[in-house]
Amino acid sequence: MQKLTAIIPTGNEIHNIEDVIASVDFADEIIVVDSLSTDGTYEKAKASGVKVIKREYQYSASQKNWAIPQAKHEWILLVDADERVTKELKEEIIETLKNPKDNVVAYWIGRNNHFMGEHVKYSGWRNDAVIRLFKRDSCKYQDKHVHAEIIADGDIGNLKQKLYHNTYITFDKYIEKMNRYATWQAKDYDKKTGRLTPYHFIIKPFWGFFKHYILQSGFRDGVVGLTIGYIQGYVVFMRYVKLWLLRKNRQ
């Protein structure tokens, strides 16, 4: 088996840190990259015996691109603190690294998403997948503030098993997170958005809701699906409000 480094970016994740470390215990090296946590995450990670390094958080892609070269081994498994590597996924990763394909430098991994205590089966999250198993020297993240994905210098394969993903703590915390995302998205969209019009403030937020709730069958997820649709529309609206404020230097 090719040796593997697991990288876990964290920031005030004391409620997750022990379980996420345990889920990657098959890796030859585990690195926790802590964003100057104040809740004891750093101390708890150190106590677990893994390598822990600190760096002030700028945005996700910046943090991950800084962490990747710190890995000792060529193959990297990057897992967010709110994700878990299941037993089935662990076995598939081990088998994949026993006989890696020469031309494949990265793998897509699907995610089973949970929100508000429910497994989300629709709502645009059904086919959610991320590149998380990849070669250190052949991959890096796009320079985006939000939802950056891996750029791979080579072919990308697909694993069959999925990560368990539960980003939800409380509803208030989730709204705080979405507000941060809207702030970061405003910076990304400033480069590619022309003059702001009612289209951005009315049509696009409504489309965000309609796409997730109707076209992507969010209604089949009940109250959870309705909530996801509403939040998607809200985040789009706030993105352009924050972009408007950014351009007027009022943020």
C-alpha positions in Angstrom: 0.0 0.0 0.0 1.2 3.5 -0.9 1.7 5.5 2.3 -1.0 8.1 3.2 -1.1 11.4 4.9 -4.5 12.6 6.3 -4.9 16.3 6.6 -7.7 17.8 8.8 -8.3 21.5 8.7 -9.9 22.8 11.9 -11.2 26.0 13.5 -13.1 25.7 16.9 -14.0 22.1 16.2 -13.7 20.6 19.7 -17.0 18.8 19.3 -15.7 17.0 16.2 -11.9 16.7 16.6 -11.7 13.3 18.4 -14.1 11.5 16.1 -12.6 12.8 12.8 -9.1 11.9 13.9 -10.4 8.4 14.9 -12.0 8.0 11.4 -8.6 8.4 9.6 -6.5 6.3 12.1 -5.4 4.0 9.2 -3.3 6.8 7.7 0.5 6.7 8.1 0.6 10.4 9.1 -2.2 12.6 10.4 -1.8 16.4 10.4 -4.3 18.7 12.0 -4.1 22.3 10.6 -5.6 24.5 13.3 -6.9 28.0 12.6 -5.9 29.4 16.0 -8.9 27.8 17.8 -10.0 29.2 21.1 -12.3 26.4 22.2 -9.6 23.8 23.1 -9.5 22.1 19.7 -5.7 22.6 19.4 -5.1 21.1 22.9 -7.3 18.1 22.3 -5.7 17.4 19.0 -2.3 17.6 20.5 -3.3 15.2 23.3 -4.4 12.6 20.6 -0.8 12.3 19.6 -1.1 13.5 16.0 0.9 16.3 14.3 -0.8 19.7 14.9 0.3 22.9 13.2 -1.2 26.4 13.5 -1.9 29.0 10.9 -4.2 32.0 10.9 -7.2 31.4 8.7 -7.7 33.4 5.6 -10.0 31.2 3.5 -10.4 27.5 2.9 -8.4 27.1 -0.3 -5.5 29.2 1.1 -5.4 27.1 4.2 -5.5 23.8 2.4 -2.9 24.8 -0.3 -0.6 25.8 2.6 -1.2 22.5 4.3 -0.7 20.2 1.4 3.1 20.6 1.0 3.5 19.8 4.8 2.5 16.2 4.1 5.3 13.6 4.3 3.7 11.2 1.9 2.7 11.5 -1.7 -0.9 10.5 -1.3 -3.2 12.8 0.7 -6.6 12.3 2.2 -8.1 15.6 3.2 -11.1 15.4 5.5 -13.0 18.4 7.0 -13.7 18.2 10.7 -17.4 17.7 10.1 -16.8 14.7 7.9 -16.1 11.0 8.8 -14.4 8.3 6.8 -16.7 5.3 7.1 -15.5 1.7 7.5 -16.5 1.0 3.9 -14.7 4.0 2.5 -11.6 3.2 4.6 -11.5 -0.3 3.1 -11.9 1.1 -0.5 -9.1 3.7 0.0 -6.7 1.0 1.3 -7.5 -1.2 -1.7 -7.1 1.7 -4.1 -3.7 2.6 -2.7 -2.5 -1.0 -2.9 -2.6 -0.8 -6.7 -2.9 2.8 -7.7 -3.4 3.5 -11.4 -0.4 5.2 -13.0 -2.4 7.9 -14.7 -4.8 8.7 -11.9 -3.7 11.5 -9.5 -7.0 12.1 -7.6 -10.4 10.6 -6.8 -13.8 12.0 -6.4 -15.6 10.9 -3.1 -19.3 11.3 -2.7 -20.8 12.6 0.5 -23.9 11.5 2.5 -25.1 14.8 3.9 -27.0 15.3 7.1 -28.8 18.5 8.2 -31.0 19.3 11.1 -30.8 15.7 12.3 -32.0 14.2 9.0 -30.3 12.5 6.1 -30.8 14.8 3.1 -31.6 12.7 0.0 -32.5 15.4 -2.4 -32.4 19.3 -2.3 -29.4 19.5 -4.6 -27.2 17.5 -2.2 -28.0 14.1 -3.6 -25.0 13.8 -5.9 -22.6 15.9 -3.8 -19.0 14.8 -4.3 -15.6 16.3 -3.6 -12.0 15.5 -4.6 -10.4 14.4 -1.3 -7.9 11.6 -2.1 -5.1 13.0 -4.3 -1.4 13.1 -5.0 0.5 15.9 -3.2 2.6 17.2 -6.1 -0.1 16.9 -8.8 -3.0 18.8 -7.2 -3.9 22.1 -5.6 -7.1 24.0 -4.8 -8.5 26.8 -6.9 -7.8 30.2 -5.5 -11.4 30.9 -4.5 -12.9 32.0 -1.1 -15.8 29.6 -1.2 -16.4 26.1 -2.7 -13.0 25.8 -4.2 -12.2 22.4 -5.8 -9.0 20.6 -6.6 -7.2 21.3 -9.9 -5.5 18.1 -10.9 -2.6 17.6 -13.2 -3.7 14.2 -14.4 -6.7 11.9 -14.5 -9.4 11.8 -11.8 -11.1 8.6 -10.8 -14.1 7.9 -8.6 -14.5 6.0 -5.4 -17.8 4.1 -4.8 -18.1 4.6 -1.0 -19.0 8.0 0.5 -18.0 10.3 3.3 -20.4 10.9 6.1 -21.0 14.7 6.3 -22.9 16.6 9.0 -22.2 20.3 9.0 -25.1 21.1 11.3 -24.6 22.1 15.0 -27.5 24.5 15.6 -29.7 26.5 13.3 -28.2 29.8 14.5 -24.7 28.5 14.0 -25.5 27.4 10.5 -27.0 30.8 9.6 -23.8 32.4 10.9 -21.8 30.1 8.7 -23.9 31.0 5.6 -23.4 34.7 6.3 -19.7 34.1 6.3 -20.0 32.3 3.0 -21.9 35.2 1.5 -19.2 37.6 2.6 -16.5 35.5 1.0 -18.6 34.9 -2.1 -19.0 38.6 -2.6 -15.2 38.9 -2.9 -15.1 36.1 -5.5 -18.1 37.5 -7.5 -16.7 41.1 -7.5 -14.3 39.9 -10.3 -17.0 38.6 -12.6 -20.2 40.5 -11.8 -21.1 43.7 -13.7 -23.5 46.4 -12.5 -25.8 45.1 -9.9 -29.5 45.2 -10.9 -32.9 43.9 -9.6 -32.0 40.6 -11.4 -29.3 40.0 -8.8 -31.4 40.9 -5.8 -34.7 39.3 -6.9 -34.5 36.8 -9.7 -31.3 35.1 -8.7 -32.3 34.5 -5.0 -35.8 33.2 -6.2 -34.0 30.9 -8.7 -31.8 29.6 -5.9 -34.9 28.6 -3.9 -36.7 27.2 -6.9 -33.8 25.1 -8.1 -33.2 23.4 -4.8 -36.8 23.0 -3.7 -38.6 22.3 -7.0 -36.1 21.2 -9.7 -33.9 19.2 -7.3 -36.8 17.8 -5.4 -36.2 19.5 -2.1 -39.9 19.1 -1.3 -39.3 15.4 -0.9 -37.0 16.2 2.1 -39.9 17.8 4.0 -39.2 20.7 6.3 -35.4 20.1 5.9 -35.7 20.5 2.2 -37.8 23.6 2.5 -35.2 25.1 4.9 -32.4 24.3 2.5 -34.2 25.9 -0.4 -34.9 29.0 1.7 -31.3 29.3 2.9 -30.0 28.9 -0.6 -32.1 31.8 -1.8 -31.1 33.9 1.3 -27.4 33.3 0.7 -27.6 34.4 -2.9 -29.5 37.6 -1.8 -26.9 38.3 0.9 -24.0 37.7 -1.5 -25.2 40.6 -3.7 -26.0 42.8 -0.7 -22.5 42.3 0.6 -21.1 42.8 -2.9 -23.0 46.1 -3.0 -21.6 47.1 0.4 -18.1 46.0 -0.6 -18.2 48.2 -3.7 -19.3 51.2 -1.6 -16.6 50.4 1.0 -19.2 50.0 3.7 -18.5 46.4 4.9 
